[in-house]
């Protein structure tokens, strides 16, 4: 279970809409528990490309790691679909 005390690393409010299609796709797969290698294979990309996309996701969502990014996805995407 995710810790509800995880907060973005700065005061900006995370906005999933600022993610590109590919960044959101990568984040969605990471949220299923896939490793970078598994995501790379699924999307026919290099592991380096996945790391690049995740770094941009972290920056845009103002988080420090994949756990925080997935937490933002899970808490802010409710009602988006």
N, C-alpha and C positions, 0 to 999 in steps of 0.2 A: 504494500500500500504506500502511496506517496505521502510524504510529510506535507501537511497543509501550511507549514511555516516557510516553505521555500518561496522566496520573493525574487523578482527581477533584480539584477545587480545595480540598477540605478533607478531614478524616479520616473522614467518614461513608462507609459502604459503600453504593454505589448500589443501589437496589431498584426494579426495573422494575414490580413489583406495586403500587407506590404511585401509578403513573400511572393517570389515568382512561382510559376506553375511547377518548375523542377524542384525548387527549394521545398515547396509544400509536399510534393511527391516523396522526396527523400525523408522529410520529417514524418510523414504518415507511415512510411515503412519502418523507420527507426522506432516509432511508437508501438509497433507490433512486436518489438523485441529483436529485430534483425540487427546483426553486426554490420559494420561498414562493408565488409567483404561480401556479405549476403545481399546487401542493397546494391552494391556495384554489379554483382552478377545478375540480379533481377532486372536492373535498368540498362544492362550492357554498357556500363561505364567503368572507368578505372577507380580504384580505391582512392587515389589522389583527388579525382573529381568529386567523389562523395565527401571527402574531408573539406574540400573547398566550399561545396554547397552548405555543409553544416556550419562552417565558420561564418558564412554570410547569414545563415539563419540565426546563429547565436548573437551576432552583431545587431541584426534587425529587431530581434525580440529582447535585446538587452539582458541576455542570460549568459552564464559562464560554461554550461555544459549540456550534454544531451538529456540528462535527467530533468534539468530545469526547463529545457525546450519542450520536452514531452509534457511536463506539467502545465506549461502555458497552453499548449495545444489542447490538452484535455479540459482545462478550466475555461478557456475562452472560445472554443469552437462549438460549444453547446448552443443549439439554435441557429447556427450558421448554415446548416444544410437544409 
